[in-house]
Amino acid sequence: MLEEKSSIEVFGQVKNTFKHGIHPPEHKDETNSLPIRQFSFAPVVTLPTAQHLGKPSKIIVREGQEVLRGQLLAEADGYMSVPLHAPVTGRVRKIANVPTISGKMVPGIYLESLEGAGQEVIEGEEVSLESSPEEILSGIQHAGIVGLGGAAFPTHVKLKIPDGKHCDTLILNGVECEPFLTTDHRVMLEQSEDIFLGIRYVMKATGAKNVILGIEANKRDAADFLKSKVPVDLPLEVRLVPVKYPQGAEKMLITSLLGVEVPSGGLPIDVNAVVINIATTAEIGRLLPHGRGIQERVITITGPGVKQKGNYLIPIGTPLRYILEEVGVEGTIREVYMGGPMMGVAVSNLDISVTKGTSGVVVFAEKNVTATQPEYPCIRCAACVDACPLSLNPSKLGILAKNESYDLMAEEYNLMDCFECGSCSYVCPSHIPLVQYFRVSKSIVRKRAAKKQPTHA
């Protein structure tokens, strides 16, 4: 049941939003008006083969080999995998383990840029709008496209409609509710033609007849601009949604735009919808007509610790240390987040590189960070319950996590529905790191479930 609805006037209509949520400071004003700029090429880029959910790609180049920008470096290793393309023209310095944001070392490629080499991207075989849905999905996989909103889920898998299901509505996610980030905002203002072409590809792949673009109300300029540019033959409706976190989560956006809830444990297709990030859609429109692979993406570099804030088109694999040297930092760096401060991850190593799923880099200097608050016992205030967009009970889940009652959390209290938005931790007056507890708990539940799966000889 939908209850406690709030509404906003949207192009003369009143639309609902989801229940609960929070309103953290936005911190977008310093970059939302800055146009996308090309970032410089690092002397060496580091490319982990595990840049997406699913099986890592399989390296097909050798050490010492010279490659062109856009050339295939690692091929997809099965259906739940995508290939990796050269972000720069250069020479394979070595093939070895590379550091990642998870703290693990994974197989990867150290690619040295060739000084003075041209950086034009090589062309491949065009995937046209006349192609079949299967050919479009194959083209998306061969382009190495994953969700650019941060999840890095292989896009061809997400767009594949399961047998017995159908897609009535394609929802484009232009909400970008994460504080500090303005990547999608700039993409909507600067890459409209790619977006519209990408929509046509995705409609063909999914069979969707209706398309809704949801944009948070703090990006009215993008909504007005795209609404004025929509081709007459494209069934696209642009809607504003209220500014509220986590409005950009796909289940929340479906509730706001369609007035229905995705069932517990379900997927958008269970309510006949598919949700795709707006920047991902633009990449589909940009790459498929040329048969290219993704080798760069737009990233917001911001935070009070950054001197030259902005939205940059950055080659995949660019080391974080190089990025910070180029943009400059204010004072001593204290915290760096890949993604935003709510759902992003604080890094412990500046030698990791940006990947396909990196939407932002947010930097805080020593002077910007307050002392860590001590954790106190839960006072049962229910602030976390009021904040949770899925109406879970974070307080109870937190207590169960401390008691290591992981199976009970999953079976009785719907732990696995949590998408780790961090709203509960944000409002907790006792400074309990609830979302961190839930991440660990979910990982343990998944490992236990995997051990119970039968093995095949």
N, C-alpha and C positions, 0 to 999 in steps of 0.2 A: 504494500500500500504506500502511495505517495502522500506525505503529510508535511506540515510545517513548510509550505511552499512560500518562496519569495519570488518577486517578479520584477521585470524591468520593461520599459517601453522599447521596442525594437522595430525601427522603421514603421512606426504606427501600430505595432502589434504588442500584446503583452505575452511574455514568455516566462515559463517557470524555470527554477533552478533546483539543484539537488538539496537534500536536507543536510543540516549541520555545516561543517567546514570552518575555516578561520580566515583572518585578514592580516597576514604579516606585511610589514612595510615592503613596497614594491622595488624601490631602488633601480628604476629603469630609466629615469630622466637623463642620465649622463650618456647613454648610448643609443636610445631609441631614435634619435634624429641623425645619427652618424651613418653615412652610406657604407656599403660593403667595400672593403679595400683588399687588394691582393697582398698576401703576406710574402715575405722573402723566403727563399729556399734555404733550408739548413744545409750545412756541409755534409752531414750524415743524417739520414732518417732511419728510424728503427721500426720495424713492421712485425708485430706479433701475428701469428697465424690464427690466433683465437681472438677475433675482434667482434664476434657475434655469438648469439645464443645458438648452440648446436655444435656440430663437429668442426674442429679447426680445419682450415684449408690445407692442401697438400703441396709443398714446395716443389716446383718443377725447374727452377734455375740452378746454376752452380756458382760457386765462388769464383770471382774474377770475370764473370760474364758481364758484358755491357748490355744495358737494356734501354729502351725508349720509354718516355713518359706515356703511361696508359697500357704498356705491355703487360701480359699476364705473367705474374710471378708465382702464384700458387693457385691451383685449381680446386674447385669445390670437391669435397670428399663425401659424396652422397647427397641425398635430397635435402637434409637439414644442415646445409652448409652453403657457403658462398665463396667465390674466388677472390683473390687479392691482386690488385694491379699496381704497377709502378707509379708512385706519385711524382717522381722526377726522372729525368734522363740521367743515367749514371752507371756506376759499376758496383756489382755485388761484392762488398768488402769481405763479408763473412756470413755464414749461416750458423747461428748458434742461439742459445737461449737468450731471451730479452726480458727485461722487467716489465711487469704490468701493474695496474692499479690495485689488483687483488692482493698484491704482495708475492704472487707466484712468478717464477721464471718459466716461460713457455717458449717453444720453438719459434724462431723468427728470422728475419733478414735484416742485416745492416747494409743499407744502400747508400753509397757515396755519390753525391752529386758531381757531375763532370763540369768543371769550370769552363765557361764559354760555350757550353752546349745549348742548343735551342731547346725550349721547353714546350714545343707544340705537342698536342696530344694526338696519338695515332688513331686513325679511324678503323672501325670494324664493319661488320655486316649490319645494315639497317634493319630495324624491326619496325615495320610500318603499321598504321592503324588498320590496314586490310588484313593483318595477320590474325590467326585464330587466337582465342583466349589462351590455349596451351602454349602457343608460340610466344605470346606476350609474356606469360609467366616465366617461360624459359629465358627470354631476353632479359627480364628483370634479374633472374638469378645469375646469368652470365655477366651482367653488369656489376655484380657484387653489392647490390643495393640492400640495405637493412634499414630498420626504423631509425631515423635521424633525431627523434625526440629524446633519445637516451636509452631506450630499451635494447636497441640493436638486434631485434628479432628479424630473421630473414623475411623480406617483404614478399617474396614469391610464395612462401608458405602461408603467410597471413592472408593473402588475397585468394588463395585456393579455396573454393567453396566446397565443403564436404558433401558427399553423396547424401541425398535426402534433405538437404538444406537449400535455401535460396536467399539471395540478397535483394531486398527491396530498396534500401537506402544506403548510399555511400556517404559517410560523414567525414569531412575534412577537418582536422584538428588544428586550428590556428589560434588556440587559446593562449598558450605559453604563459601559464600562471606562476611558474617558478620565479622567485625574486631575482633581480639583477639581469636576467637573460632577455635579449632582444633579437636573437637570431631569426626566429620565425617572422617577427614583425618586419624586419628589413627585407626578408625574402618575399613577403607578400607585396611590399611596395616596389620592389625592384625586379622581380622575376615573374610577372603576371603571365606572360606568354608561355613560359615553361610550365606554370601551374595549370593553365587551361588545357594545354596539350597533354600533360600528365593525367589530368582528370579523364580525358577521352580514353587513354590507354587503360586506366583502372576500371572505368565503366565497362569497357569491352571485356576485360579479364574477369570481372565479377558478375556481369549481367545486370548491374544496378541500373535502374531507370531514373531514380531521383538522387540528387546530390545536395547536401546541406553543408555549408562552410560555417563552422562556429568560431567566432572571434570574440575575445573578451572586450568589454566595453571601454577599456583604457587604450584600445587600438582602433578607435573609430575612424581615424584617417585611413587605415588599411582597409577597413570594411567599406567605407565610402568609395575608395579608389577601385577596389576589385568589383564592387557592385556596378560601377560605371563602365567597366571594361568587359563585363561578361558577354561573350559572343551570343547572338540572338538564338542560335540553335543549340546552346548548351543549357540543359535543365538544372542550373545551379542557383540555389537560394542562399544568400548571405544573411546570416543572423548574428546579432550581438547577444552575448550572454553576460550576466552580472560578474563583476570582479570579485572573485572568491576563490580561495585555495582549498582543495585541489580540483578546480574546475576542468583542468586539462586531462585528468584521468579519464580513460575512455568510457568507463562505466558511468562516471558522473556526467560526462558530456552527453551520453545517450539519454540519461534521465532528463537533463536540461532541455534537449532539443526534441526528443520524441515523447517524453512523458511516460516512459516505461522503465522498468528496472531489469537489468540482467540478473537472472537467478543465481543464487549462491553456487559457486563452483562452475558457473556457466561462462560462455563467451558471447561477444556481440552478435555472432551469427545466430545464436539461439533466439534473438528478437529480430532476426532478419536484417541485421545491419552489419556493416564493415566500417571500421574507423582507421584512418590513415593520417599520419602527420603531414602538414602542409609542405614542409621542406622536402620530405621524402617524395611527395607527389611532384614537386618541381624537379627533383633529380631524375625521376622517370621521364618527364617531358624533355629534359635536357640531354639525357644520355642515349635513350633508345633510338632516336632517329639517326644517330651517328654510329651506333654499335660500340659505344665507348664503355669503359669501366669507370667506376667512381674512384677518383684519385685525390679529391680535395673536398672540403665542406666548409660552410660558413660557421664560425665560432665567435661567440661574444667573449672578449677579454676585458674584464672589468673588476670592480672592487676598489675599496679605498686605498689598497696598496699598489695600484697600477697607475703609472704616469700617463701613458698613451692609450687610454681606453678606446674600445671600438669594436666593430663587427668586421671580422677578417675572413677572407677565403684562404684557408690554410691547408697545405698538403697533408694528407694522412701520414702519420709517422713522424711528424715534426716533434722533437723532444721538448718537454715542458721547460727545461732549463734554457734552451735557445729562445723560446717564445718570451720568457720573462726578461732575458737580456735585451731583446729587441724592443719591447714596449717600455722597459724601465720600471723599477719598483721604488716605492716610497719607504725608506727606512728598512728595518730588519723584517724579513718575512716571518710571519708566525703561523698562518694557516693558508693552504691553497686547496680549493675544491675543484674537482673535475665535475662539471654540471653545476647546478645551483646549490645553495646552502641547505635547502630542505631535503631534496632527494639525491643530491650529488654525494660524492665520496671524497673525504679529506685524504690527500695524498701524503705518503711518507717518503717519497723518493722523486726528486725533480728530474731524474733521468728517464722516467717513463714518457711515452709519447702519446699524442692525441690519436684517437682511433675514430672509426666511423660513427661511434655512438657518443662522441664528445660534443656536447652542445654549447659548453661554456667553460671558462676558466675564471674563477673568482678568487681574488687574492686579498688577504688581510695582513697588515703589518702588525708589529708588536703593539703599537700604540692603539690599534683599532680593536683589540681583543681584551675583554674583561677577564678577570681571574676565574678559573673553573669553579662553579658553584658545587658545594658538597651535596651528595644525594641524601635525602631524608626519607623516612618511611611514608608510605601512601597514607593520606588522611581521608580517603574515601570522599573527596569533594565532588567527584563525577565530572570535573572539567574535561577530562579526556573522553568521556562518554558523549558529552555534548559536542565535542569537536569532531569525533570520528565520522567521516562521510558515509561509512558503511554500517553505522549503528552497531558496531561491535562493542565489547566491554574491555577496553585496554587495561583498566585497573585490575580486573580479575585475571586477564591474560598475563599481566606482569607478575602477579603473585604466583601464578602457576609456573611461569618461567623460572622464577627463583627457586621453586621447589622441584624443578626439572620434570614437571608433569607434562611432557611434550605431547604424548598421545591424547591425553585429556583435552589439551589446548586445541588439537586438530579435530578431534571427534565431537566434542561437545560445545566448543566456543569458536568454531569457524576460523581458526588461526590462518589457514591457507587462503582465505578471502582477502586478508590484509595485503595491500599493495605498497606498504612502507612509505606512505606520504609524509610521515613525521608530524602530523598535526597533534597527536597525543603528547609527544615529547615537548613540542613547542609550548603547550599551555600548562604543562604539569608544574604546579607551584613547589613540589618537592624535588624538582630537577631529576626525576627518574628517567633514564635513557630508554624509554619503552621501546622505541622502534629498533634500537640495537638489540634488545632482548628478543624481539620478534624475528629479526633477521637470523640470529643464531638458532632460535627454536625451529624456524622453518627449514633451515639447512639440515638440522638433525632429523626432522620428520622425513625429509626427502631421502636422506641417506638410509634411514630405517626401511622406508618403502622400497628403495632400490634393492636392498639386501633380501627382501621377501620375494622379489621377482624371480621366476624360474630361469635358470641358465640353460642355454641350448648348446649342445656339443657341436 
